[in-house]
């Protein structure tokens, strides 16, 4: 296997694992701390989860589709930080946000897995960034989520060093079982 093929395989694996990594990371934080504004930019982990979901579903996935389906598309800029803040619903279920993020990531991975070297080199123009390849977009998706996971872990490191009584109990982020009514 050549180096670029091996690199892309590792990138796909990392992209695939990120939703579970995000879920596990947030699962370690007590629920009562999800809304505390402790991140370096003043956001809460709940708001950050909304931001990650919004970018994945409203920006990254649609852009990646267009790069693959259209010849040299001109992509729209997405006001990611203002969008997530202005449209933020603090009562929205974190379980739902994470499921939406995971679903969008699964869809983009379905698009990525069969790509040929020529497909990885397809380009689209992004006004803030210029001409960018499909590979650049895949790397950008990974790096964006990874940067925010790092921020969350830093906050958690500070929070989890507090005495257990001060931290409270953690509530697992798992979907509630659905009623199977016939």
C-alpha positions in Angstrom: 0.0 0.0 0.0 1.5 3.4 -0.9 1.8 6.2 1.7 -1.1 8.3 0.5 -3.5 5.3 0.5 -2.3 4.3 4.0 -2.7 7.9 5.2 -6.3 8.1 3.8 -7.2 4.8 5.4 -6.0 6.1 8.8 -7.9 9.3 8.2 -11.1 7.4 7.5 -10.6 5.3 10.6 -10.1 8.4 12.7 -13.2 10.1 11.2 -15.2 6.9 11.9 -14.1 6.7 15.6 -14.7 10.4 16.4 -18.5 10.2 17.2 -17.9 7.4 19.7 -14.9 9.4 21.2 -17.0 12.5 21.6 -19.8 10.5 23.2 -17.4 8.8 25.6 -15.7 12.1 26.5 -19.0 13.8 27.3 -20.2 10.7 29.1 -17.4 11.2 31.6 -18.7 14.7 32.5 -21.5 15.0 35.1 -24.7 16.1 33.4 -25.1 19.1 35.7 -21.9 20.5 34.2 -22.9 20.3 30.6 -24.3 23.8 30.6 -21.5 25.5 32.6 -19.6 27.9 30.4 -16.0 26.7 31.0 -14.5 26.3 27.6 -11.8 28.8 26.5 -14.2 30.6 24.2 -16.9 30.9 26.9 -19.1 28.1 25.6 -20.5 25.1 27.5 -19.9 21.6 26.3 -23.6 21.4 25.5 -23.3 24.4 23.2 -20.1 23.0 21.7 -21.9 19.7 21.0 -24.6 21.8 19.1 -21.8 23.6 17.2 -20.1 20.3 16.2 -23.4 18.8 15.1 -24.3 22.0 13.1 -21.1 22.1 11.3 -21.1 18.4 10.5 -24.7 18.4 9.2 -25.1 21.9 7.7 -21.6 22.6 6.4 -19.1 19.7 6.1 -21.5 17.0 4.7 -23.2 19.3 2.1 -19.9 20.7 1.0 -18.3 17.3 0.6 -21.2 16.1 -1.4 -21.0 19.1 -3.7 -17.2 18.7 -4.2 -17.9 15.1 -5.3 -21.0 15.7 -7.4 -20.3 19.0 -9.1 -17.4 20.2 -11.3 -15.5 22.8 -9.3 -18.4 24.1 -7.2 -18.4 27.5 -5.5 -19.3 26.6 -1.9 -21.1 28.9 0.5 -19.4 30.2 3.6 -21.1 29.0 6.8 -21.2 31.3 9.8 -20.4 28.4 12.2 -19.9 30.1 15.5 -22.7 32.7 15.1 -25.1 30.1 13.7 -24.6 27.7 16.6 -25.0 30.5 19.1 -27.9 32.3 17.5 -29.8 29.1 16.9 -28.8 27.3 20.1 -31.5 25.5 22.1 -30.2 24.9 25.6 -33.1 22.4 26.2 -32.2 20.3 23.2 -31.2 16.7 24.1 -27.5 16.0 24.1 -28.3 12.5 23.0 -30.1 13.8 19.9 -27.2 16.2 19.0 -24.7 13.4 19.3 -26.9 11.1 17.2 -27.2 13.8 14.5 -23.5 14.3 14.5 -22.9 10.5 14.3 -25.4 10.2 11.4 -23.9 13.0 9.4 -20.4 11.5 9.9 -21.6 8.1 8.8 -23.1 9.6 5.7 -19.9 11.4 4.8 -17.9 8.2 5.4 -20.2 6.3 3.0 -19.2 8.9 0.4 -15.5 8.7 1.3 -14.8 5.0 1.4 -15.1 4.3 -2.3 -13.2 7.4 -3.5 -10.5 7.0 -6.1 -7.3 9.0 -6.1 -8.9 11.3 -8.7 -12.0 11.7 -6.4 -9.8 12.7 -3.5 -8.3 15.4 -5.7 -11.7 17.0 -6.7 -11.9 20.6 -5.7 -14.4 23.2 -4.6 -14.0 26.9 -4.0 -14.6 28.0 -0.4 -14.6 31.8 -0.1 -12.6 32.0 3.1 -10.1 29.3 2.2 -9.8 29.2 -1.6 -9.8 26.1 -3.7 -9.8 23.0 -1.5 -9.7 19.3 -2.3 -12.0 16.5 -1.1 -9.0 15.3 1.0 -8.6 18.8 2.6 -12.3 18.7 3.5 -11.9 15.3 5.2 -8.9 16.5 7.1 -10.8 19.7 8.1 -13.7 17.6 9.4 -11.4 15.5 11.5 -9.3 18.5 12.8 -12.3 20.6 13.7 -13.8 17.9 15.9 -10.4 17.0 17.3 -9.7 20.6 18.3 -13.0 20.8 20.2 -12.5 17.4 21.8 -9.1 18.7 23.1 -10.8 21.7 24.6 -13.4 19.6 26.3 -10.7 17.3 27.7 -8.8 20.2 29.1 -11.9 21.5 30.9 -12.7 18.0 32.1 -9.1 17.6 33.4 -9.6 20.6 35.6 -13.1 19.6 36.7 -12.3 15.9 37.4 -9.4 16.9 39.7 -12.0 18.4 42.1 -13.1 16.2 45.0 -15.8 13.7 44.0 -18.4 15.3 46.2 -18.0 18.6 44.3 -18.2 16.9 40.9 -21.6 15.2 41.3 -22.6 12.0 39.6 -22.3 11.4 35.9 -25.3 10.6 33.9 -24.5 8.3 30.9 -25.4 9.8 27.5 -27.5 6.9 26.1 -30.7 7.1 24.3 -33.8 6.2 26.2 -35.3 2.9 25.2 -38.1 3.4 22.7 -41.5 2.0 23.5 -42.5 -0.8 21.0 -46.2 -0.2 20.9 -48.1 -2.1 18.2 
